[in-house]
């Protein structure tokens, strides 16, 4: 019986180590050290402003080791409601969580006397089409904000390797 308990415990430790290893080693973003701009579109909603669609441009730099990209500025462009949000929480941290997924941490903006976020957006990264996309990502805040859709096209093109 003691031998069986030892094997079960050893198996659990190995499984925990494997899960921890997978979680701590994200994919690498390249080219390392490059500055980039990422124009695209964003659709967001809040308690009193549903489905606001705007242009967005993020600008940043990939870390020298490729472990993440730092977003230093974010601008929302477009119609009357698009001129209202003021981005907060910068710099944001973009991490390739795998060769096909990403997380963008600390995303927030101030919108009509209320805070949206900060929160984390998780989405898909397609190196072939050079697009980052996310849908239905709640970022919280005082007016229950959600990023309904985000689509970005970095320039120069960024790639991800496992």
C-alpha positions in Angstrom: 0.0 0.0 0.0 2.9 2.4 0.8 4.3 1.8 -2.6 1.0 2.7 -4.3 0.7 5.9 -2.3 4.3 6.8 -3.2 3.6 6.3 -6.9 0.4 8.3 -6.8 2.2 11.2 -5.1 5.1 11.0 -7.5 2.7 11.1 -10.4 0.9 14.2 -9.0 4.3 16.0 -8.5 5.3 15.3 -12.1 2.0 16.5 -13.4 2.3 19.7 -11.3 5.8 20.3 -12.5 4.7 19.8 -16.2 1.8 22.2 -15.7 4.0 24.8 -14.0 6.7 24.5 -16.8 4.1 25.0 -19.5 2.6 28.0 -17.8 5.9 29.8 -17.1 7.5 29.4 -20.6 5.5 31.5 -23.1 6.3 31.8 -26.8 8.8 34.3 -28.1 7.9 37.4 -30.0 10.1 38.6 -32.8 11.9 40.4 -34.1 13.4 41.2 -30.7 14.0 44.8 -29.9 12.0 46.2 -32.8 9.6 49.2 -32.4 6.2 48.6 -34.0 2.8 50.2 -34.6 -0.4 48.1 -34.6 -3.4 49.8 -36.2 -6.8 48.2 -36.2 -10.3 48.3 -34.9 -11.9 48.1 -31.5 -15.5 47.7 -30.5 -16.3 48.2 -26.9 -19.4 48.3 -24.7 -20.2 49.7 -21.3 -23.3 50.0 -19.1 -24.4 53.1 -21.1 -22.5 53.0 -24.4 -23.2 49.7 -26.3 -21.2 48.7 -29.4 -18.9 51.7 -29.9 -16.7 51.0 -32.9 -13.5 52.9 -33.4 -10.1 52.7 -35.0 -7.2 52.1 -32.6 -3.4 52.3 -32.9 -1.1 50.7 -30.4 2.7 51.5 -30.5 5.4 49.7 -28.6 8.6 47.8 -28.6 9.4 44.1 -28.4 11.7 43.2 -25.5 15.3 42.5 -26.3 14.8 38.8 -25.3 11.4 38.5 -27.1 9.6 37.5 -23.9 7.0 40.3 -24.3 6.2 43.5 -26.1 5.6 46.7 -24.2 2.7 48.9 -25.5 3.8 52.5 -24.7 0.9 54.3 -26.4 -2.6 53.7 -27.5 -4.9 56.0 -29.5 -8.5 55.6 -30.3 -9.7 57.3 -33.5 -13.0 57.8 -35.2 -16.4 59.4 -34.7 -17.7 61.5 -31.8 -17.7 58.8 -29.1 -14.3 57.6 -30.2 -12.7 60.9 -29.2 -13.9 60.5 -25.6 -11.8 57.6 -24.1 -8.5 58.4 -22.5 -6.2 55.3 -22.3 -5.0 54.4 -18.8 -2.6 51.9 -17.3 0.1 52.3 -19.9 2.5 50.7 -20.5 0.5 47.6 -21.3 2.2 44.2 -21.5 1.7 41.9 -24.6 2.7 38.3 -24.1 2.5 35.5 -26.6 1.1 32.7 -24.4 1.6 30.2 -27.2 2.3 30.3 -30.9 -1.4 31.2 -31.5 -2.6 33.0 -28.4 -1.8 36.2 -26.6 -2.6 38.2 -23.4 -2.6 42.0 -23.2 -2.4 43.0 -19.5 -3.4 46.2 -17.7 -5.7 47.5 -20.5 -7.8 50.4 -19.3 -9.4 53.6 -20.3 -11.4 56.5 -18.8 -14.7 56.9 -20.6 -17.4 59.5 -19.8 -16.5 60.0 -16.1 -15.9 56.3 -15.4 -13.1 53.8 -15.5 -13.0 50.8 -17.8 -10.5 48.3 -16.5 -7.8 47.7 -15.9 -8.1 44.2 -17.2 -6.5 41.5 -19.3 -7.5 40.8 -22.9 -6.9 37.2 -24.2 -7.1 36.4 -27.9 -5.7 34.8 -31.0 -2.4 35.5 -32.7 -2.1 34.5 -36.4 1.5 35.0 -37.6 0.5 34.0 -41.1 -1.9 36.9 -41.5 -0.1 39.1 -39.0 -3.3 39.7 -36.9 -4.1 39.7 -33.3 -7.8 39.3 -32.5 -10.0 39.1 -29.5 -13.8 38.9 -28.8 -16.0 39.3 -25.8 -13.3 40.3 -23.3 -14.7 41.9 -20.1 -12.2 44.3 -18.6 -14.5 45.5 -15.7 -14.4 48.9 -14.2 -17.0 51.1 -12.7 -19.3 50.8 -15.8 -18.9 47.1 -16.7 -16.8 47.5 -19.8 -16.2 44.8 -22.4 -14.0 44.7 -25.5 -16.5 43.2 -27.9 -13.9 42.9 -30.7 -10.3 43.9 -31.2 -8.4 43.4 -34.4 -4.7 44.6 -34.8 -2.2 44.4 -37.6 1.3 45.1 -36.4 3.8 46.8 -38.6 6.5 45.7 -39.1 5.0 42.2 -38.9 5.6 40.4 -35.6 6.1 36.7 -35.5 5.8 34.2 -32.7 7.8 31.1 -32.1 7.1 28.4 -29.4 
